[in-house]
Amino acid sequence: MRLLKIEAIVLKNNLIGETDKIATLFTKSYGKLQAVAKGARRSKSRFVNAIRPFVVANYVIFEGQNYYYIDQWELIEAHRNIEKDLVKFSVASYIAETINKILEENQKSERLYLFLKHSLKAVDELQIDPLIFISSYNLKLVSLLGYMPQLDNCVVCGKRENLKYFSNSCGGAVCINCKNKCFDAKPLHEVTLKAIKYFLKGDYDKLQNIKVSGVIKEEVDKIITAYVKEHLEIEFKSKDFIDNLQNM
């Protein structure tokens, strides 16, 4: 019987059988894997809190015929504030969904793991507008995956002046003279470009007190959401829920 000692973050869990739950874990050393918590649906089970969404913990798991099974666990971070706040929970759900859909089973990435851990901690501890946070998270995520948008120079000719358009297909800001070379180039306000740069390069804690108009915030969100969809070729259902919350 193969035993593994792992640090992992719970991306999601599902019911399995009458009394058990199965968790999708993103582990620091072994990538994404599925692990069953026997009896976790029982209120008095020692695993009742072991695979709550967004929990960070140390686990001892063993390999069964079809799944891994959790044998022991020790909590590292519960993220209690996320549990108590619907907006924080929706943002954390979006983050977990993106990581889950990006990763293949057993795909390892310690950099992505540490980024996820850092992002969830920021959601839990900081007070940041959800659209601003998600825009910043998305920009950091695509950059980590190798799709950082070019923002300081025209992505076509390299010039720094008159960056008045943004193109998903070309991969960033486009100047007036090159707009016709990118079929999907759309107008880009100067303030919007500055906001995108700040969201990309700034740490999460710098976003708490930033003042951005609703129009610019929504424009950035629209641009970056489309950019993520273009380059990752994935749509995320939990983003729709956040958008609905914003409209309530």
N, C-alpha and C positions, 0 to 999 in steps of 0.2 A: 504494500500500500504506500503510495507516494504522498508525503506530507510536504506542504509548502507553508512557509511563514511569510506573510505579505502585508504591506501597507496598501490600503485601497480606499477609493471613494465610491460610494453607492450612486450609480447613475439612475437606476430605477429598480422597482421590484414588481413581481407579479405573483398571483396565486398559483399554486400547483398542488394537486391533491386536495384532501379535505382539511389538513392542518398545517401544511407547509407553505413556504414562500421561496421563490427563486429570485436572486438578485443579479443584476448586471453590474459587475464591479470593474472599475478601471484601476488596475494595480500599477504600482510604481515600477515593478521589476518584470512583470510578465504580460503587461498589456491588458486588454479587455477579456474578461471571462465570465462565465455563468456559475453561480454557486448557490446551492440549496441550503436554506436554514430550516432544519427539521423542527416542526411544532411551532413555528414562529407566529402562526395565527392564534395560538392560545395565549390568553392574557397573562398567564403566569410563566410562560416560557422564558428561559434565559436568553433566547434570541429575539424576543419581541421588539427590542430596539436596535438590534444588530444591523438590520438592513433598511433602516428608514432612509428615504431619499436624502442625499447630500451628506450623509454621515461619513466622516473620515475615521478609520480605525485600523488597528493591527488585527489580522486574522490568522488563524491556523486552519488550513483547509486540507482535505484529503481527496484524492481522485477516485471517483466511483466509475461505474460502467459507462454512464452517459453524462454525468455532471460531476463537478466538484461539490463537496459538502463542507459546511462550516463546522469545525470542531470546537474552536475557542475564539473569543474576540475580546479586544480591549479598546475602549473608546479613546480617540484622539481629539476629535472635534465634533460636536453635535449640531452646531449652527442653529441654536434655539431661536434667534431672532427671525430667521427665515421661516421657521415653522409658524410663528405668530403673526406674520404680516403677509397679506395676500399679494401685494405688489412684489415684495422681496421673493416670495415663493414662486411667482410667475417668472421673474427674471432668472432665478436659479434653475427653474424647469427648462427655460430656453437654453441656458448654458449647458445643462446636462444633456439635453436633446442634441445639440450641435455636436458635442464630443462623441456621443453614442453613435450618431449617424456617420460621422467622419471615420471612426475607427473600425477596422475589420477585427474579427475575433483573433485574439492572441497578438495583435499588433502592438508593439512596444514603442513608447515615446516618453522618456522621462521629462523632456522639456514641456511636452503637452500636459503631462500629469501635474507638474509643478505650476504651470499656468492655470490649469483648472482649479487647483487647490488655492492658489492666490486669489483667483477671481471669486470663488465662493466665499472666501473669508471677507473680501471687500463688500460683497452683497450683504453679508450678515452684519458687518460692523459699521458700514458707512451709510450716510443718507444722501443718495444720488438720484436725480431724476431718472426713471427707468429707460426712457428713450436715449438719454445721453449716455447712460451706462452701457446699454446694448450697442450703441454706435461705437463707443470706445472698445468694448470687448470684441466686436466683429472685426474692427480694423486691426487690433492686435492679433486676433486669431488668424486671419487670412495672411497677415505678414509672417507669422510664425510658420505657416504652411507654405510659404514661398510665393505669395501673391500680393505683396505689399504694393499698393497703388503709388505711382509716381506723382508727387504733388508739388515739388519745387521747380520742376522744369516741364516743358511740353514733352509728353511721352513720344511724340513723333519726331520733332526737330531738335529738341533739347533747349530751346530758348526759355528764358525765365520771365519774359514780359508777356502781358496780355493773355494770361491764362483764364479764358472766359468760358471754357467748356470742359465737360467731363465725359469720358468714354469708358464704358465697361469693357468692351472688346479690345480696345487699345491698351487699357490698363492704367488710366489716370487722367491727369489734367491735360488739356489740349489748348493750344493757342488759337487766336483768331485765324491765322493763315493756314492752319492745318485741320480745321474743323471738318472739311469735306473729305479728309483722308480716313476719318473714322465714321462709319455709317451711322453709329448710334450716339454721336456726340450731342450732348444736351447742354443748354446754357447753365453756367455756374456763377453764382454771385460771389463776389470777392470775400464777403464776410463768411459765406458758407465754406469756402476753401480754407480760410483761416481756422474755422471751427473744426473741420476735418483734420487738419494738421495737428491741432491741439489735442483732439480726442485720441489720435494715434500715438503721439509722443508723450503725452502727459500720464503720470501715474494716476491710479484711481482716486487716491485721496485728494488730488488737486481738482477733482471734478465736483466736489461737494458744494462749493460756494460759487461756482461759475454761473454767470448770468447770460443766458442765451434766449433770444426771443422765440416764441412758439413757432413762428414761420420758419426761421433758420433751423431750429431743432428738428422740425418735421421734414425739411428739405434734406438735411444731412441723413436722417433716418431712411428716407426714400432712396437716396443715392447709394448708401452703403448696403442696404438690404438687397437692392438690385445687383450690386457688385458681388456680394457674397453668393447670390443665386447663380450669377454668370460663371463664377470661377470654381465654386464647389459643386455646382450642378445638383443642389439639394434644396428642398423647401422644408421649412420648419413650422410645424403646426402650432407650437406654443407661442410663436411670434404673433399669430392672429389673436390669441387671447390677450396678450399685452396691448395690442392695438385697440381691442374692444374696451379694455380697462381705461385707456386714455380718453375714450370717447364718452365714458359714463358721466 
